[in-house]
Amino acid sequence: MLILTVLVVKFLTGIAAFAFFKWKFTYWKRKNMPFIQPQFPFGNVPNPFTVKQAPGLIFTQLYKEMKRKGWPHGGIYVFTKPLYLLVDPDCIKTIMTKDFEYFNSRGIYYNEKDDPVSAHVLHVGGTKWKTLRSKLNPTFTASKVKIFFPIMVNRAEKLLKKLWAVYHQSATLDSYNTMSCFTIDILGSCAFGLDCKALEDDSSVFTKSIMKCVELSKLRVLTILMASVFPKAARNFKVRHYPKDIGDFFINFVTNVVKQRQENVCTRQDFMQQLIDLKNHDAETLSTEEMAAQCLIFFLAGFETSSITMTFALYELSKQQKFQDRVRQEITQVLAEYNNEISYEMITDLKYLNQVIDETFRKYPAVLYLTRKCSKTYCEPNKNIVIEKGTLVLIPLHGIHHDEEYYPEPEKFDPERFNDTNKKARHHYKHLPFGAGPRMCIGQRLALLQVKLGLFMMLRNFKFSLNERTEEPVKLTMNSTIVKPEGEIWLDICPA
Ligand code: HEM
């Protein structure tokens, strides 16, 4: 009798669960939105525990499927949660700019209570984001970034010194590690007036802590993805975005820098000073934890994205010497026009190098997909579709950048895709390495300058080619929300 009762309860629970999922999976149909048929129980994503591909690339596949069907947008499900995926560049533009007031949050999980450093400008939304962003914007204007140029040149000279040392030792460069140290040194000096010396010693506590922030296991990436889809449940389970020791490290770091600056009456107008002024102006606006959170994201958003871009640019140029030679020719020519003096203007005049960087951003967009969260119910213009408050919106950047219609033979690296004529003819929203609208990357100017300066310095002085230890084709890591190489990219270097 007992066995029978257990079987009946199990059967009824199974039926109820199935009916629940079935009902949940009718959401987009009820909204009149085209949707990709979900599968029980994971929806449109594969089993998170057995999936072999990078989590972010799943959205590339869904984008391709919708594109094949000719949809401008469509619905998908992550488990039972409906997500809105954008395909058409005009739809993307409307959501990111014109109707931004409905989509001013990113919808990425953070947990201010248990993990205070996760509440930074990249994660927060609404009024909190607006206040922070308007206070931080002045640090990243063209004139501010220009002020940092001499210190950036100093760090680029150290990069060169490192390359000479490598050349004399083995002539084989571990490109990703070296580029990471270079960007840590640049960000440390521009933001905090620190000499991190990562290029001299990549095993320092500081460098290791920064690198640890970005070491994400596949399980961690999936946890954050799921927590972003079900934030209330995640907060109840005290799910953290960053390990506790990383949070503590940044809180101590900020406390020390603030103390030093107060003792030495610092007048540097850098990112840190902007935060200190904000705190002095109104202590309620920014606690020490909140300051630490902004410092963490400054490093996190800046260091990996820039070093990945430089690494992939060098990798592609090593494979195709003709492009590398052309960059070097341009460097010689433009330098001569500027009397062989390195200046901000000279660096910004390197147009072909810019094309190489743009094509690198296209093929390897550091951020695989962008998100927005609907903050008030939104009626889609002319289409009679209502997006409910709380819906997560996905912009599949990697999918767009690898769309055959926009970029024929998308796996081919070709800087000509970004010459003036081709660039002008293309819809702006088909190339979004820094996002778009009011929430686009705050550090774009700084990033472009450091990437260009670093590449200029290296390519002016060295020739690069692929070392046989580099596995071809380079595999991209699964354990990340951003595109990065799984193993090392080893490059042979010799004087140019
Ligand atoms: C090659 C380098 C970089 C790339 C490709 C990149 C890309 C991006 C992208 C795609 C976004 C999201 C934009 C959106 O949702 O529309 C973003 C946001 C952001 N980035 Fe960058 N980034 C880079 C460098 C930097 C640097 C150097 C910094 C710091 C100085 C930085 C700080 C930020 C911050 C704080 C945000 C959040 C902005 C907000 O939500 O208001 N990034 N970045």
Residues whose N, C-alpha, C, O or C-beta is under 5 A from the ligand:
A	BS01	HEM	V121 L122 R133 I297 F298 A301 G302 T305 S306 T309 A366 V367 L370 T371 L432 P433 F434 G435 A436 P438 R439 M440 C441 I442 G443 L446 A447
